[in-house]
Amino acid sequence: MPPALPPTLVRDLDALSAQPADLLVIGGGIYGLTIAADAAQRGLAVVLVERGDFGSGTSFNHLRTIHGGLRYLQTLDIPRARESVRERRTLARIAPWAVRPLPFVLPLYRSITKGPLAMRAGFLLDRLVAHDRNEGVPPSHRLPAGRVLSRAAAQQRYSELRLLPLIAAALWYDYVTVDADRLTLSWALSAATAGARLANYVEATALRVSNRRVTGAEFVDRLTGREHVVSAGAVINATGSRVDQLLAPHGASTRVPMLQAVNLVTTRPGPAAAIGGRSASGRNLFLVPWRGRALFGTWESPTLCGPDDLHVPDTHVDAFLAELNEAFPGWDLSRADVALVHRGVVPAKKRQDGSLALEGGELVFEHTPDGLDGLISVAGTKYTTARAVAERIVDRVCARLGRQLRCASMLTPLPQVALDGDALLRHAARHEMVQTLGDAVKRRTPLGVLGRPDKAQLAHAAAVVGAELGWPVARQAAEVDALERDYLSA
């Protein structure tokens, strides 16, 4: 039997509007892509459009960890902890190639609520909540239960803790993504394999509404300027920070506040484990080893921002570095250590003291009261549980359409493309809807995920991709220049 051909993405805008869809998904981040994949796997006719490239927004800028919700046990939020455990396990089942186990270590100090005694109690509760964490998981991905290490054992095992006045350390295991952007793209490939029609660089410009019901949307192809219309029985607004822009002309709004979330990819080598730390302001931060580098996050802006406010001011980077040096003494991080600034605009919530924090769960809005029946908006920050959110949303869509269709996304393996180097560049250009050099370098291959490659590497990549896409030499040079500017803006 010949080997199965790798899944492909074909950008055919005429096919988008050739026939009505059951479900139209606007937005190709992790939420939109998991919704499209779940719905298509159930048998719904699905169309998805993304104004940029798939996974190019906040989904590109997360901390690369898949966690089991241990932090939710601090507030006894058992349902969210259970969901995190299930979804962590699901990813290990359907995409073992995309994640690997990683130890996480958190220094502990004298505290009634966050000291060794509290952590031991938390780990006991976690053993109950996560009793099935390894069910159906490959042996290579099974996670041990968490435990508390003595000060001597922790500092002997993890040299990064030796400068800290800890009295003990908590040790547990979660996953880190091997290639975060290939994992995100795999949901697009899975959706397309199940029959969904997808296109990147297509922007929704207006909703179509008839008799207080949303019947589809109008689009413009950002590459050609051509306009299109897609009709659909239901519409999902998964446009991330722009969630309110399609609603505003109809007098509707989710009123979700937004802030800027920042992670830093550094040139420093990563340690053997993810290390937790706490700054003087009380912010919890993590040092995550990823692809051999030290990745730090997550820092949130102290004020709200607009939907397109992606530029991170130098003052914010400096403030983040100052907090990291408080949380991780001995690292002495400076601007010279920063290879790439990950940033995204994400939903926020206000704490009781008035300060801002990331909105930890998803926000889902039914817009029937706004005169937009058939439209659901979703926004969120948690990568780990995106598939579960998608399942719940598609359940609502199926009920609205009068279709009883069982979810299959928790069992359907995500496609892996086992290529690397120039072979992967060529495959991406031919079969994965690459439109720019940035698509290929930052989101289809690992070439540019740790920071800006040098000019020679970019020129070589442009030549390889350009040979597949028919780019003349001038276009190749222009793509290199554009990508270099993009890195500088980050």
Buried (B, 14 or more C-beta within 10 A) or exposed (E): EEEEEBBBBEBEBEEBBEEBBBBBBBBBBBBBBBBBBBBBBBBBBBBBBBBBBBBBBBBBBBBBBBBBBBBBBBEEBBEBBBBBBBBBBBBBBBBBBBBBBBBBBBBBEEEEEBBBBBBBEBBEBBEEBBEEBBEEBEEEBEBEBBEBBEBEEBBEBBEBBEEBEBBBBBBBBBBBBBBBBBBBBBBBBBBBBBEBBBBBBBBBBBBBBEEEBBBBBBBBBBBEEEEBEBBBBBBBBBBBBBBBBBBEEBEBBBEBEBBBBBBBBBEBEBBEBBBBBBBEEEBEBBBBBBBEBBBBBBBBBEEBBEBEBBEBEEEBBEBBBBBBBBBBBEBEBEEEBBBBBBBBBBBBBEEEEEEBEBBBBBBBBBBBEBBBBBBBBBBBBBBBBBBBBBBBBBBBBBEBBEEEBEBBBBEBEBBBBEBEEBEBBBBBBEBBBBBBBBBBBBBBBBBBBBBBBEEEBBBBBBBBBBEBBEBEEEBBBBBBEEBBEBBEEB
